[in-house]
């Protein structure tokens, strides 16, 4: 499906609804379609990013969509549940709003009307489940996210063991629990799972170890404090935490006066947070206060996860300093070649079908094709078990009659 501008999206949604009605219930179009509609919706829309008279097109298309839906609601209410009409209704609401005078207005990010978030916004009338996503400054796409898991052994070909298809706007951290559950269900549970930094979180490291006995190998997110990012001042790791006494001691020897939490976070992948508070009487007279907090009217607060997760975090950071960890983690770079193999060798980034379920089926079939190619290139090794003899060969062996052991022996 094509990438559409918002105006193209609304126009194509009207055209798709008209095509569906003409194909399944042409009588519903009687008294509705005008001569101008043939010019506007008689063929797939191609407007580009800079169409002529954009405001006129916006108002005209919105009025046509509204008229079509009101006509169906008044004369053929049962047709409102058809797929393309439903998509048109949602697209109209997401891109227009009704002002206090009942007029249809174009939604804009710059005013209070606002556009829905990308996770909710429809980007094609033909696939309401596809979403627009952006990673960094360069990577942009419309569709879904594919997560690939493969083996990384040294004694054989690496094979794909799991493929997950997720919404394009989902976070990478959301996919790990499902991958581990499926691998264990298939008796393919690894002892270690090498993952990119985008997949790691304290919650998932602890959950994978506790529920599946899988050690996740990957860098945890860094310290979010501005002192740590800039390398200036006192970061959270400079404070000494005493979980038994529920106290935190700052680098200047001051002991916290409050211990609150753990507080749950809004994200399911973020660890609960304990907050230790210092008072103004402790922080304001401090000679190095500028290295600790930039606020003049408040004192320093220090947030950290509960003891089990905090110890796991410290252990992860310590292991990352060891050469053995880096040698082991370097194996994960092979997944980049696998992604290239999927994308360029098998065209996985272009789905043949619409909808997340069918896109996932395509991803699974692609993984099977990759596995077949890899295994077919594997030459039989010395450890390959011999083929079982046939019934006649067994008879020859029992009678002591010699037979050829290989077809290569034939002269």
N, C-alpha and C positions, 0 to 999 in steps of 0.2 A: 504494500500500500504506500501511496505517496505521502511525503511530508506536506502538510497543508498549513497555510496561514489561517488565522482565526476567521477571516472573512471567507476564505475558500472552504473552511470546515462547515460553516453554517450554510453556505450555498450548496455544497455537495450533500449536506444532510437533507435539505429540501428536495434536491433532485433524487436522492436515494429513496425517500419516502414516496415521491410521485411514481418512480419506477416500480416500487413494490405494489402500490395501489393499482397501477395500470395492469400489472401482471396477475393480481389475485382478485381485485374488486374494482374493475374499471368503471362500473356504474357509480361509484362514489365520487368520481371526478366530474360528473355532469353538473353544469352550472358553476364550476369553480375555475377551471383552467381558462386563462385569457390568452390572447395572441402574444403578449409580451412574455408570458411564461415559457413559450416555446423557444424564444430567443435566450432567455436567462437559464433555463434548465434543460434544454433539448440535447445537450451534450456535456461530457465531463468538464468541470470548471478548470480554467487555467488563468489565474489573475496575477500571480507573482506577488512579490513583496511591495511593489509600488503600482497598484492599479489606478486607472483614471477614475476621478470622482469617487474616492473611497467612502466619504460620508453618505453620499447619495446611495451607493451600493449597500452600505450597512443598514440604512433605514429601509430601503426597498426590500432587501432580503428578510429582515426581521418582520416587516409587515406581512410579507408573503407567508412566512412560517406561521405567524400568529393566525392569519386568515385560514390557512389549511387546517390547523389544529382545531380552531373554533368551528369550522365547517364539519369536521368529523365528529366533534363532541355533540353538535346539535343534530346532525342527520344520521350518523353512523357510529355511535359510541363504541360498538364492539370492535371497530377497526383501530381504536386507540392502543390496543394491546399488541398490535403487530410489531415485529422487531425494529424495523426502520422508523416507524412512527414513534416508538418509545425512545429510540436514540435521538430523533429530532427534538422531542420534548425536553430531554435532558440537556442537549447541546444548546437549545434556546435559553433555558434557565441559567446555564453556566456562563453564557456570553452576553445576555441582556438582562435588564431588570425593569420593573415598572415604577415610574416615579409617582409622586403623590397625586398627579393629575391623570394617572392611568396611561401615560405615554410610555412607549418602549424605548429604553435607553441602552447604549452600548456600555458594557462594563469596562472599567479601566483600573489598572493597579494603582494609579496615582490618586484615586479618590476613595470615598467610603464604600462605594459599591463593591469593589474588589473582585478578583478572580478566585475561584476555588484553588486549593493546593494541587500540585501536580499529581499527587496520589489519587485524587478524585476526578481530575479533569479528563474528559473524553477528547481524543485527538483524531479519531476517525469514525465516521458513522458506520463503517463496515466491521469494525472490531472494537466494541466498547470496552474491552478489557485491556487493550494496549495503552501504554502511558509513555509520556515524554520524560527523559531523564538526562542529566548532565553530570559528568564527573570531571572536576578540574576546569581548565579553561578551554580544552580542546575536544574532549570526548563528549559527543551528543548523539542520542539515538532515540528511536521510537519503537517500543515493543516490550521485551522482557529481559530478564537477566538469566544467564545460564551459568551454573556452578559445576565444575568438573572435578572429580576425585579419581586419582589413579594410584596404582602401586608404584613403589620406587625401590625395588630390590635390585641387587647386583648380579643375581644368578639366573636371570631370565628376562623375557620381554615384559615391559610395563603394560598393564591392561587397565582400562577404565572400569571402575567398580561402582560409580554412582554419578548420576547427572540430576541436578535439581534445577527446575525452571521457576523463577520467582518474578513478581512484579518489578518493573524497571525501577521504581522508586523505593524499593525495599533496601534495607541495610544489609551488608554482607554478614554481620553478626547474627542475623535472624535465622540463617540457614543451617548452622552447625548442629543444633540438637536433632533436626530431622535427618541429616546425613548420618549421624552416629546411630540413630535408631534403626535406620534402614540397613546399615552395614552389619549391625549386630543381628538383625533379623535374618540376613542372608549368610550368617556365619563368616563374615568377612571383616570382623572387627580388628582394627590394627592396634598394636601396642602404642604406637606414636602416630600423631597426625600433624604433618607439617603444613602450616597455613600462613597466608599473608597477614600482615599486620592489621588489615581491615577486618579480619574475621575474629580477632582475639578480644576477649574481655575477661575480667576477673570472674564474673558470674559463670561464663561458659567453661573456663579452665577448671573451676571447682566442680561444676555439674558433670563435665565429661569424665573427670577422675572418679567422682562418687558414683554415678549411675552406670557408666560403661567401662570403667577402668582403662580409659584412653588418656594418654598424656599429650596435650596439645603443645606443640613446639612452634613458637612464633613470638614476635615482639609485642609486648603490651603497649597500649597508648602511653605517651609520655606524660610527665607532670604538667597539669594545665595552668599552674600559677605563672604570673608574668615574671616573677623573680627567677623561676627556673628557665623559662624561655629565653630571657635576656642574659642569663648567667650572672645576674647582679642581685645582691641582697640575700635574704634568708628565704629559701624555699621550704616546702613542707617537710622534705627529708632532713632538714637541719634541726627539726624539733624532735625531742626524745619523748616517745609515747610509753606510758606505763598503764597497760590494760588492767592490771590487778588493782591498782589504786585509783584508776580512772583519772589520771592526771597527765598533762602534757607540759614539758619543760622547754622553754625557749632557749636559744643560744646564749642569752644573757643571764640565765638562771632563774627567771621568773616562772612560777608554777601557775597553770590555768586555774581559774576560779569556777568554771562551769564545764559540765560534760553532758551533752544532750544527744539523744538518738540511740540506736541507728534509725535514721529517717529513710523511708522508701523513696525511690526516685521515680520519675515519670516514665523513664525508659526501662523496658524489661531486661535490657542487656547491661544496664549500669548497676554497680554495686550499691547497697545501702550505705548511707553516709553518717558517720559520727562527727559531731562538731564540738570542738573544745574552744571555749571563749576566754579571752583575757579582758581585763577591765581597763577603763581609761586611766585610772590611777597607776596602773602598771606600765602602760604603753607611752603615755604622754611625757613622763620625765626621762624616758630611755634615751641615752645619748646616740644610739644608732637606729633610732626609730625610722628614719628615711629608708633604711635598707630592708625594713620589715613591712611597712604599710605606707601607702601614699595618702591615706585619708587623714585629715587633721582633726576630725571630730569623733572618730570612732576608734576602737581598739582592734587588734588582730584576732581573727578567727581562723582556726585550722581544721580542715575537714579531711577525713581518712576513713577507709572501710573497716569493718569489724576485724577482730584478731585473726581468724582463720584466713580471710581474704588478704589481710595485710601481710601475713607471713608468706602466703603464696606469691604475692607481688614482689616481696623482697627476694624470695628464692628465684623467681623468674629473672629478675634484673641481675642477680649474682651469676646465674648460669650463662647469661648472654655475654659475660665478660670472659668466659673460658674459650680457648681455641677449639676444644672438642665440640662445643655447641655450634660454633660457626661452620665447622667442617660438616656436621650433620645437617644443618639448615641449608647449606649450599645445594643440597640435592633437590630442594624445592624449586630451584630455577628451571628444572626440566619441564615444569607445567607450562611455561611460556611457549615452548616448542609444541606442546600438545594443543594449546589454544590456537596457535598458528595453523596447525594441522587441521583442526576442526573448521576454522574460519576460511582458510584459503584452499585447502584440499577438498573440503566437503561442503563449502558454502553454508555453514550453519547460521551465519548472521542474517541470512535471507530466508524467512520462513515461507514454506509452500502453502501453509494453511493459516486460518484465522482463529484466534482464541488461545488462551494460555494452555488449555488441556491438549490441543492438537500440536501446538508448538513444542510442548514437552515430549509428545510422542515422536516428533521429528528429531529432537535432541537425543532421545534414547536410541532411535534407529541409527543416527549418526555415530553414536558411541559404539554400537555393535559393529558397524562397518569399520571403524578405526581398529577395534580389537581383532577383527578378522584379518585385516591387512597386516597388522603387527605379527600375529601368530603365523600367518602364511609365510612371512619372510624369515621365520625362525627355522634354521636348518636342524635336522635331527642330531642330537648330541650323543655322546658315548653312553650317557645314562638313560637313553630312551629304552623303555622296556620292549623286549622282542614281541612280535605278533604271535598270538596263540596259534598252535598248529591246527590244521583242519582235521576232520574225521579220518580221511584217507591217509594223511600224513601220520596220524597216530597209529593207524593200522600198519603202515610201513615200518615205523619205529618198533612196534611190538613184535613184528616178524623178523626184525633185524635186517631189513632190506635197505640199502643205502639210498639216499635221496639228496637232491640238490638243496643246499641251504640258502641260496640266493639266486635270483634270475641272472645276475651278472656272471654266474658260473657257466652259463650256457655258451658253448663255443660256436 
